[in-house]
Amino acid sequence: MYTAVIADDEVWIRKWLEQVLSNDDKEIRVAASLDDGLKVKEFLEKEGYITDINEKRRHHEIYFNDPRKTAPEKLKTIIRHPVRKV
């Protein structure tokens, strides 16, 4: 099972991602839905996790729009960060 923490300043995007990620297979659990990246950091620390980015483990970007066809201010991206228990 995977666990997701959602962060976006737009409520509708958070709600939409919660619905998409909370599928019937229960392969992904949404642990938190927050409106600020700093709150994600605080949440992870409270839960006993730290970001685990290094030479072998990097973040991944998932694009919802085609940057060739979408205005920069309307681009939406998910960034997936690896984390590990402290």
One Martini backbone bead per residue (centre of mass of N, CA, C, O) as a GRO file, in nm:
protein
   86
    1MET     BB    1   0.099   0.035   0.019
    2TYR     BB    2   0.020   0.368  -0.027
    3THR     BB    3   0.109   0.707   0.071
    4ALA     BB    4  -0.059   1.026   0.076
    5VAL     BB    5   0.022   1.379   0.031
    6ILE     BB    6  -0.162   1.670  -0.004
    7ALA     BB    7  -0.069   1.979  -0.195
    8ASP     BB    8  -0.281   2.273  -0.218
    9ASP     BB    9  -0.440   2.589  -0.263
   10GLU     BB   10  -0.663   2.425  -0.406
   11VAL     BB   11  -0.942   2.269  -0.315
   12TRP     BB   12  -1.038   2.121  -0.575
   13ILE     BB   13  -0.773   1.966  -0.617
   14ARG     BB   14  -0.767   1.810  -0.355
   15LYS     BB   15  -1.039   1.666  -0.392
   16TRP     BB   16  -0.974   1.529  -0.660
   17LEU     BB   17  -0.724   1.370  -0.562
   18GLU     BB   18  -0.868   1.211  -0.345
   19GLN     BB   19  -1.053   1.059  -0.543
   20VAL     BB   20  -0.836   0.935  -0.728
   21LEU     BB   21  -0.659   0.793  -0.494
   22SER     BB   22  -0.936   0.673  -0.365
   23ASN     BB   23  -0.972   0.379  -0.442
   24ASP     BB   24  -1.115   0.061  -0.428
   25ASP     BB   25  -0.830  -0.093  -0.384
   26LYS     BB   26  -0.652   0.050  -0.158
   27GLU     BB   27  -0.345   0.137  -0.256
   28ILE     BB   28  -0.426   0.432  -0.154
   29ARG     BB   29  -0.348   0.657   0.111
   30VAL     BB   30  -0.483   0.946   0.256
   31ALA     BB   31  -0.331   1.125   0.517
   32ALA     BB   32  -0.333   1.420   0.371
   33SER     BB   33  -0.478   1.763   0.326
   34LEU     BB   34  -0.304   2.048   0.211
   35ASP     BB   35  -0.233   2.420   0.166
   36ASP     BB   36   0.089   2.363   0.234
   37GLY     BB   37   0.419   2.278   0.218
   38LEU     BB   38   0.495   2.329   0.519
   39LYS     BB   39   0.279   2.134   0.632
   40VAL     BB   40   0.408   1.882   0.521
   41LYS     BB   41   0.667   1.892   0.681
   42GLU     BB   42   0.530   1.885   0.958
   43PHE     BB   43   0.379   1.621   0.919
   44LEU     BB   44   0.621   1.436   0.867
   45GLU     BB   45   0.764   1.491   1.136
   46LYS     BB   46   0.529   1.398   1.320
   47GLU     BB   47   0.534   1.097   1.172
   48GLY     BB   48   0.857   1.026   1.119
   49TYR     BB   49   0.961   1.187   0.858
   50ILE     BB   50   1.174   1.217   0.565
   51THR     BB   51   1.336   1.330   0.313
   52ASP     BB   52   1.465   1.101   0.033
   53ILE     BB   53   1.703   1.270  -0.128
   54ASN     BB   54   1.931   1.153  -0.383
   55GLU     BB   55   2.116   1.011  -0.625
   56LYS     BB   56   1.893   0.762  -0.641
   57ARG     BB   57   1.669   0.956  -0.509
   58ARG     BB   58   1.407   1.117  -0.666
   59HIS     BB   59   1.199   1.315  -0.795
   60HIS     BB   60   0.866   1.328  -0.938
   61GLU     BB   61   0.696   1.422  -1.241
   62ILE     BB   62   0.347   1.510  -1.305
   63TYR     BB   63   0.166   1.595  -1.589
   64PHE     BB   64  -0.156   1.749  -1.682
   65ASN     BB   65  -0.012   1.909  -1.908
   66ASP     BB   66   0.076   2.066  -2.204
   67PRO     BB   67   0.333   2.293  -2.234
   68ARG     BB   68   0.277   2.358  -2.547
   69LYS     BB   69  -0.061   2.430  -2.477
   70THR     BB   70  -0.001   2.584  -2.198
   71ALA     BB   71  -0.017   2.810  -1.980
   72PRO     BB   72   0.190   2.860  -1.718
   73GLU     BB   73  -0.047   2.940  -1.503
   74LYS     BB   74  -0.205   2.642  -1.583
   75LEU     BB   75  -0.016   2.452  -1.472
   76LYS     BB   76  -0.002   2.101  -1.365
   77THR     BB   77   0.169   1.937  -1.084
   78ILE     BB   78   0.318   1.646  -0.967
   79ILE     BB   79   0.512   1.580  -0.672
   80ARG     BB   80   0.730   1.311  -0.593
   81HIS     BB   81   0.844   1.218  -0.273
   82PRO     BB   82   1.074   1.068  -0.102
   83VAL     BB   83   1.046   0.872   0.200
   84ARG     BB   84   1.143   0.825   0.553
   85LYS     BB   85   1.216   0.694   0.834
   86VAL     BB   86   1.386   0.804   1.127
   0.00000   0.00000   0.00000
